[in-house]
Amino acid sequence: MMKHGLFVGLLTLDFIYLAESPPQENQKIVASDYTVAAGGPATNAAVTFSYLGNFAKILGIVGSHPITGLIRGDLDAYGVAIADLEPNHVYPPPVSSIIVTQSSGDRAVISLNAAKTPANTTTIPANILENIDIILIDGHQMVVSQEMAIMAKNQGIPIVIDGGSWKPGFENILPYVDYAICSANFHPPHCHTEQDVYNYLQTFPIPHIAITHGEKPITYSHHGQISQIDICPTPTIDTLGAGDIFHGAFCHYILQENFPNALASASKIAALSCQYFGTRQWMQHSGDG
């Protein structure tokens, strides 16, 4: 059955290049391939959630600058609706330039986040949570995200956070969170070890916590009990967006499976995405959609 998800956060335009290596100072290089797509953690998660057979809506800032047509066109192609917090915003959206190293799949990224285009709660559309089954927050629009977390909690809608890295303001959202899915780079204040992170998150308390480590096992806390899930080895072409894709897949699977199984299923989708260049190509090779 189709589920409805709301994804709150960053929308960017990503220019992605495949090359032997990132350029050095004053060096020009020629890419062997390139692609252009809408990006941002919540955005890539929404695309994945939609691809897996659901309805996805992204809540963020797009605006009316001419190049936003590329963002809208990409998301429309993948069935993702946009709830624009600033439809009359005339400035260019954040643009990311990304170079993927051909031999390793590692990526170098330069971009702007949402810090220069903060939204406020007065522009949240009415009835934004109507029929929504799950909400994901990536931390790039904290004021709006906090309001959405409160609203979702009051309506009994499960809340997932994408903890790719710590962002000030997360501490105001964590009391409402059901699922904290974090990377090994997520370091709240005064947290120096992974156990520190678990201890910190459990104080809120968050019932379901997971920390990903790339190709290494996922550790997770299920009502306080820490366990791990092994990741199947996979050839890696491009790791760009794998964490975002993991989060979108997790939102899909957690609505039908228990927490450990949802993590395992999402990890398979993320691993598949790493076998192909860019953030969209994997969908052409998946039997899950």
N, C-alpha and C positions, 0 to 999 in steps of 0.2 A: 504494500500500500504506500502511495506517495506521502511523504512527510513534508512539512514546511519548516524551513530554517531561516533565521535572521542572523546576518553576519555584520558585526559593527566594527568599523575601523577604517583602514587606509585604502584609498584607491590611487594607483599610480599608472603611468604608462611606462612599460619596460622595453628597452632596446637591448636585446640579448645577442651576444656575439660568441661564436666558437672559434678559438684560436690556439696556437701552440703555447702561448703564455701571455700574461698581461704585459703591456708596454712598460719599458723602463723610462726614466726621465729623458725627455727630448727624443724619444723613439716613436716611429710610426710602424704599425704592423697591419697586415692584411688578414682579415678573418676568413675562415673556410666556410662559414655558414652564419646566418643570422635569422632572427625572428622578432616580431613585435607583438606584444600582448598587454592587456590590462594586468596590473600586478598589485602587490600588497598582500600581507598575510591573510586578512579576512576575505579579500577578493579571490585569491587562489583557492581558499577553502570553500568559498561559495560555489565556484566553478566545479570543484570536485563533487560537492554535495549534490549539485544539480545533475552532473553527469551520471551519478549513481542512481538516478531515477526519482529525484525529489524536486520540490520547488524551493529555490533559493532567492533570497533578497539581500542586497548589500545596503547598509545604512552608512553613508559617509558623504564626503564632499566631492562633487564632480565639477559643477559650474557650467559656464557657457562659452569658455574659450574655444576657438575653432578646433584645436587638437583633441578636445574631449570627445569628438566624434569617433576617434579611433578606439577610445575606451568603451564608449557605448556600443559601437559596432561589434567589438570582440565579445562583450558580455551578452549582447543580444544573440549572437551566434551560439552561445552555450546555454541559453535559456535562463540567464540570471537577471532578475529585475533590480532596478536601482531606486532607492529612496534617497533623493538628493537633499542634503541638509542646507545647501546654499546654491540653488539652481541659477541664481543671477550673478554668481561669483565670476568675474571677468578675467581673472588672472590664470596663467597656465597651471595645470595640475602638476603635482610632483612627478618628475621624470627620473627614471633610474637607467643608468648605463651599466651593463653587466657583461663581464668577460669570463667565459667558461674555459678552463684549461683542458685541452683536448685529451691529454694523456691521463689525467687524474680525475676529471669531473669537478674539481674544486672551482670556486667562483670568486671573482673580485667585483665588488659592487660600490658604486658611488650614487647617492640618491639624497633626496630630501624626504623627511617624514612629514607628519601632519602638524608639526609644531608651528609652522607659519600660517596654517589655515585652521585654527581651532574653531569648532562649532559650539553653539550653546543650545541649551535644552528647549528654547522657545521655538526652534525650527523642527523639532521632532514631529513627524506627521501624526495626525490623530489615528487611532486604531492601528498603530504600527504592529502591535502584537496579536492582532486578530488572526486566529487559526494557526499561530506559530507553535511548533512542537519543541523547538530547541533554539537556543541563542548562543552564538560564539562572539567573544570580545577579544580583540587583539591588542588593546591598550593604546591605540593611536589617537583616539578621541575620548580622553578620560572623563570629561565633564558629562558628555552625552552617554558614555558607557556606564557611568555610575547611576544615572537616572534610569537607563534601560535595565540595569541589574536589579534595581529596586522594584521597578514595574514588573519584571519577569518573575521575581521571587514572590511578589504578591499574587501573581496569577498561577503559581505552581509550575512555571516553565523551567526546565533544567537549564543551567547556565554553565558554559564551558569557557575557560580562558586559554588563549594561546600565549603561554609564557615563554616566548622566544628569548626575551631578555627582560630584566627588571626595568620598569618605567615608573617614575614617581606618580602616585595616584592609585596604583594597584592596591595599596593598603585599604583604600576606601571601597573597593569592589570585592575584595576577597571574602568579606563576611557573607556574601550572597551566593558564592560559587559552589556548584556541585561537583565539577570536574576541573581540576587544575592540571593541564597537560603542558609540561614545561620542557625546555631543552636544558642541557648541561650548562648553558651559559646564563641561566636564570639565577641571579644572585640577589635576593632581597638584602636590605641593610643588615650588616653584621653577620651575614651568613657566608662562611668560608668553606664549608664542606657540604656534601650532598645531604648528610644527616642533619646539618643545620637547616637546610632548606625544608626538609620534611618536618622538622620540629616547628619551624616558623609557620608553615602552612597549616599544620594540624592544630595550631592554637586558635584558629578562627571559628570553628573547626571546619575543615574541608574534608568530606568523607572519602573522596576519591582523588588520588594524586598520582601522577606518573611523570617520570623524567626520562627523556630520550637521550641517546648517546650516538647518534648516527648509525653506523653499521654494528655497533656493540649492543648488548642486551638492554632492553627497557626495564627500568626498575619501577615498581609501583607500590602504592600503599592502599590497601583495601580495608577500610575501617581500622587503620592502625597497624595492620600486618604487612610488612614489606616483603615483596617477592620480586621475581624477574621473569621476563619473557625473552627468549633467544630470538635473534634475527637471522633469517636464512641468508647465507652469502649470495651476493648478486653482482654481476658485472656492472660497473658504474661508468656512465657516459657523462652525466650531468646531475649534480646534487641540488641545483637551483630549485627552490620552491618545494623541496621534498617535505619539509616540516609543515608547510601550509597545506599541502595535499594530505598529509597524515591527519591534520586536524579536521579537514573537511570530511575525510573518510570516517574518522572517529565519530563525528556528529551523525553520520549515516548509520553506522553499526551499533552505536550505543542505544539507539531507539529500537533495536531488535535483539541485542545480545547482552550478556553480562559484561562487567567492566574488563576483566582480563581478556575475554574473547574479542571484545570490540577493539582493544589495543592490538591484539595479534592480527586481526583482520585488516585494521588500518595500516599496520606496518607492511603488509604485503602490497597494498596499493602504493605506498610511498616507495617501496623497493622497486616496484615496476616502473614508477616515474623516473627513477634514477638511471634507467637503461636507455633513455631517449633524451635527445637534446630539447631544451626549452621546457616550458611548464604545461604544454598542451599536447605534444606529440604522442605521449604515452597512451592517450585515450584512443588513438587509432589502432592500438595493439592490445587493448584490454578486452577480455571476454565478459567483464562484469557489467558493462553498460548496456 
